[in-house]
């Protein structure tokens, strides 16, 4: 997977995840300190996995960096990924997260990002699975969401 990650910040994020994981299937969320990667902080999203009746999975945005909010144009903190307006790019994010729950493997995607009529740029997205209390179960998906969008008009 590492060889497919073209953005250097996200390669560093992946390497950090691998180091935390060591010989385990998953690193624990409690072991991840985002302040150890200060350049990535503005581009991080922490999603918590919630399991409902019948095994239904939902993903709640627990934390997002300023660069993510700027790209999206609004905060999604506390909202679910499947709510309208939370995912700017609906290109298989929920399906990718569901696969990550099943196979406990990272997901990387890149492409053109056009969140509104005024801006366009490139996007690199690396989603990494983390365990909570159960070391074998994905309870968090932490995403590096790196883009090169210009600021929204009227903002710095």
N, C-alpha and C positions, 0 to 999 in steps of 0.2 A: 504493500500500500504506500509506503513512504515515497517510493520513486514516482508515484503519480501526483504527489502534492507539489504544485509548482510555486506556491507562495512561501517565502522563507519564514515568515511568522508562523504560518500553519505547520510547516515542517518542524519547527522548534516545538510547537504545541504537541504534535504527534510524538516527537521524541520524549518529551516530558511525560506524556501519558504512558508510553512504553516503559520508562524508568519507574514510574509509580506502580505499574502493573507487575513488573518483575516476573515472577514465575506463576502468578495468579491469572485466572481467566479475565478478571476485571480489577482495576484499581478502585479503591474506596473514595467516595466523594469527600469524606473527612480528610483524606490525605492530600487533596488538591488545594493548594493555596494560590489563588489567582494573582496575588501580589508578587509572586516569584516570576511572573511574566508581565511586567508593567506595560510593555509596548502593546500587548494583546488585550489588556483590560478594556479599552473602549469598544472592542469588537467581540466581546464574549456575551453569550446567552446561556443561562442555566435553566434548563427545563426539567421539571420534576415529573416522573411517570406516575400516573394515578391509575389504579386498576379498579374497575367498576364491576357491577353485576354481569355475569356471563362472560367475564374475561375482557370486557371492553376497555381499551386503553385510551387515556387522554393525557395530554402533555400541557402542563401549566408553566408559563413563563415566570420564573422566580426572580430572575435578575437579568438585566441587560445593560450593556455599556452604552456610553453616550454616542459612540459612532454608529451603533445599531439604531438607536432612537433617531438620530439625524437622518440615516438612510431611509428608515421607515416613515419618518415624518410625524411620529407619535409613539408614545410608550405603550407597550403591551404587557408590562409587568402586572402579574396577578391574573392575567387572562389566559384562556386556553388557546392552543395553537389552531384548533378547528373552528374557532369563532370567526365570523366575518371580519375582515380587515386586519387580522393578526398576521397572516402569512402574506407578504408582499408578492412573493413568487410562489405560486401554487404548484410548482413542478415536482410533485411526488414527495414532498417533505414528510407528510404523515405516513405514507407507505414506507419510506426509507427508515423512519423512526421505528415503525412496527417490525421491520426486518432486523433492525439493530437489537430490539428486545429479544427476538428469537435466536439470532446467531451471535450476539454479543461482539459484533465487529464494527469498526468505524465506517463512516460514510463520507465521501468527498465528492463535491460537485463544483463546477466552475462554469462561467458563461457571462453573457451580457445581462446587466441588471438595469431595468428601467422602472423605478418605483412611481414615477409621475411623468407628466407630459413635458416637463422642463429639463429633466436630467436623465443621463444614461452613462453607464460605466461598466467596468468589469467587476465580477463578484467571484470570490473564492470562499467556499463554505466547507468546513471540516467539523463533523459531528462525532463526538467520542462518548462511548458508554461508560458509566460509572456505577458501582454498587453502592447501596446504602448499608443497612444492617446485615442483610443476607449477602455474603460475598459472591454468590453465584447468580444473583438476580440484578438486572439493570433497573435502577431506580432513578437515575439522573442521566440526562443527555446534555453534555456541555458542548456548545457550538462556538467555533471561531468563524465569524461572519465578516470577512475583510473585503472592503470595496474601495474603489477610487472615485466615488461620486463627488462632484463639486457640492459645496454647501447649498442648502435650499435658498432660493432668492429671498432677500431680506434678513438673512441670518449671517453671522460671521462664520 
